[in-house]
Amino acid sequence: MISPLKKLAASVLFLLCVLVCPGDAQTAKVRVVSAGPEWRLATGQVLSRNSSVDRRAPLSSQQPGGIVLECEASIWLSYTCKSGPCRINACSLEGTNVSVGRAELPVAGSFDFLFRRQPREPVVAASRDGGNPTDAVLMLDASGLHAGPALNRVLEGRYCLKLSPLPGGLTTSLSIGWDRAIDLEGLVQAPGLVPGLYQLEKGPQAQTSACVPDANGSEAWALVTTPANFERVSAAWKEQAAVATALERAEAARNAVSAVRRAILAGLAETVAP
């Protein structure tokens, strides 16, 4: 983990560069981590994940929404427009009608981990019936998948869970009777499931073997680990996810918070990859 002193030094260097770096550094390309469809360049180009923009390039949005830029190797800036028109220069700390959030990712290269797992940004949809699953680290052992940490916002009931490997592969459908008062672990039989990073979707209890997710709503990510890795990875997730929690409390856009959380999970997945 990065020490507090190193974090402080990195922050100071970043802020100094924003203010006084020479022209070459100021005009270097930066990458878009996440962007709502509202954000554009002055040319009218709509921005999306992995777009490149010039540092200090003028960005604007006429509607509420968020954009996240990778301004340094492990430092992302989140810009949230709550009511347009909103304007800011890329990697600046002040703009018009824009709130700025800063996220220091635990490791350099977090964007690459995220992009490899999910090149195209998902659509952030409405809440699902019964509540949404949440991003989580889950343990898989001989008794099954302990899905409880991903269901802390889901109402009790009978559901199906669809797990799709990231970046791709065969999906697994599971059936669960979720009742936190009886089984907070949310243990569910999971034959054939293997450790890895998955997109997790919830739906009504399936009438067939395949789970059909709720029509509206956004998916969660689940990093499924063995018992040997679970304690270490779960502790790291809880610590590192505080970066995203701080953005959420600062009322950053949902896509910004989600991108940070999932970049962290993608990075942790690299530490347990076979």
Residue pairs with C-beta under 8 A, 6 or more apart in sequence:
1 106
1 239
2 10
2 104
2 106
7 104
10 72
10 74
10 75
10 104
11 75
11 104
14 71
14 72
14 75
15 93
17 25
17 72
18 71
18 91
18 92
18 93
25 55
26 55
26 56
27 54
27 55
27 56
28 54
28 55
29 52
29 53
29 54
29 55
30 52
30 53
30 54
30 55
30 69
30 70
30 71
30 90
30 91
31 50
31 51
31 52
31 69
31 70
31 111
32 47
32 48
32 49
32 50
32 51
32 52
32 53
32 67
32 68
32 69
32 70
33 49
33 68
33 69
33 70
33 76
33 111
33 114
33 259
33 263
34 49
34 66
34 67
34 68
34 121
34 255
34 256
34 258
34 259
35 47
35 48
35 49
35 51
35 66
35 67
35 68
35 121
35 255
36 61
36 65
36 66
36 67
36 253
36 255
37 46
37 65
38 61
38 62
38 63
38 64
38 65
38 81
38 84
39 46
39 47
39 59
39 60
39 61
39 65
39 67
39 79
39 81
40 46
40 47
40 59
40 60
40 61
41 47
41 53
41 57
41 58
41 59
42 57
42 58
42 60
45 51
47 53
47 59
47 67
48 121
49 115
49 119
49 120
49 121
50 115
50 119
53 59
53 69
53 90
54 90
55 71
55 90
55 91
56 89
56 90
56 91
56 92
57 89
57 90
58 87
58 88
58 89
58 90
59 67
59 79
59 87
59 88
59 89
59 90
60 85
60 86
60 87
60 88
61 67
61 81
61 84
61 85
61 86
62 84
62 85
62 86
63 81
63 84
64 81
64 82
64 83
64 84
64 253
65 80
65 81
65 253
65 255
66 78
66 79
66 80
66 81
66 252
66 253
66 254
66 255
66 256
67 78
67 79
67 253
67 256
68 76
68 77
68 78
68 79
68 103
68 255
68 256
68 259
68 260
69 76
69 77
69 79
69 90
69 91
70 76
70 111
71 77
71 90
71 91
73 108
73 109
74 104
74 105
74 106
74 107
74 108
74 109
74 110
75 102
75 103
75 104
75 105
76 102
76 103
76 104
76 105
76 110
76 111
76 259
76 260
77 91
77 93
77 100
77 101
77 102
77 103
78 100
78 101
78 102
78 103
78 247
78 252
78 253
78 256
78 260
79 86
79 88
79 95
79 98
79 99
79 100
79 101
80 98
80 99
80 101
80 251
80 252
80 253
80 256
81 97
81 98
81 253
82 97
82 99
82 251
83 97
84 97
85 96
85 97
86 95
86 96
86 97
86 98
87 95
87 96
87 97
87 98
88 94
88 95
88 96
88 98
88 100
89 95
93 100
94 100
99 250
99 251
99 252
101 246
101 247
101 250
101 252
101 256
103 243
103 244
103 246
103 247
103 260
104 243
105 243
105 260
105 263
105 264
105 267
106 240
106 243
106 264
106 267
107 267
109 267
110 263
110 264
110 266
110 267
111 263
113 263
113 266
113 267
113 269
113 270
114 259
114 262
114 263
114 266
116 167
116 266
117 166
117 167
117 197
117 262
117 266
117 269
118 166
118 167
118 262
118 266
119 167
121 255
121 259
122 218
122 219
123 218
124 218
124 254
124 255
124 258
125 216
125 217
125 218
126 216
126 217
127 216
127 217
128 202
128 214
128 216
128 217
129 214
130 154
130 155
130 157
130 159
130 202
131 153
131 154
131 155
132 153
132 154
132 202
132 217
132 218
132 220
133 150
133 151
133 153
133 154
133 161
133 200
133 201
133 202
133 219
133 220
133 222
134 149
134 150
134 151
134 152
134 153
134 220
135 150
135 220
135 221
135 222
135 241
135 258
135 261
135 262
135 265
136 149
136 150
136 220
136 221
136 222
136 223
136 237
137 149
137 222
137 223
137 225
137 230
137 233
137 234
137 237
137 265
137 268
138 145
138 146
138 147
138 149
138 150
138 222
138 223
138 224
138 225
139 145
139 146
139 224
139 225
139 226
139 227
139 230
139 234
140 146
140 190
140 193
140 194
140 195
140 224
140 225
140 226
141 226
141 227
143 187
144 187
144 188
144 189
144 190
145 174
145 187
145 188
145 189
145 190
145 193
145 224
146 185
146 186
146 187
147 161
147 174
147 176
147 185
147 186
147 187
147 188
147 222
148 180
148 183
148 184
148 185
148 186
148 187
149 186
149 234
150 186
150 200
150 220
150 222
151 178
151 180
151 186
154 178
154 202
156 178
156 179
156 180
156 181
157 177
157 178
158 175
158 176
158 177
158 178
158 204
158 205
159 175
159 176
159 178
159 202
159 203
159 204
159 205
160 173
160 174
160 175
160 176
160 202
160 203
160 204
160 205
160 206
160 211
160 212
161 173
161 174
161 175
161 176
161 188
161 200
161 201
161 202
161 203
161 211
162 171
162 172
162 173
162 174
162 200
162 201
162 202
162 203
162 210
162 211
162 213
163 171
163 172
163 173
163 174
163 193
163 198
163 199
163 200
163 222
163 224
164 171
164 198
164 199
164 201
165 171
165 196
165 197
165 198
165 199
166 196
166 197
166 198
166 199
166 221
166 266
172 190
172 192
172 193
173 206
173 209
173 210
173 211
174 188
174 189
174 190
174 193
174 211
175 188
175 205
175 206
175 211
176 186
176 188
178 186
180 186
193 224
194 224
195 224
195 225
195 226
195 229
195 272
195 274
196 223
196 224
196 269
197 221
197 222
197 223
197 224
197 265
197 266
197 269
198 221
198 222
198 223
198 224
199 219
199 220
199 221
199 222
200 219
200 220
200 221
200 222
201 211
201 213
201 214
201 219
201 220
202 213
202 214
202 217
203 211
203 212
203 213
203 214
204 212
204 214
206 212
213 219
218 258
221 261
221 262
221 265
223 233
223 237
223 265
223 268
223 269
223 272
225 233
225 234
225 272
226 272
229 272
233 268
233 271
233 272
236 268
236 271
237 264
237 265
237 268
240 264
240 268
241 261
241 264
243 260
243 264
244 257
244 260
244 261
244 264
247 256
247 257
247 260
248 257
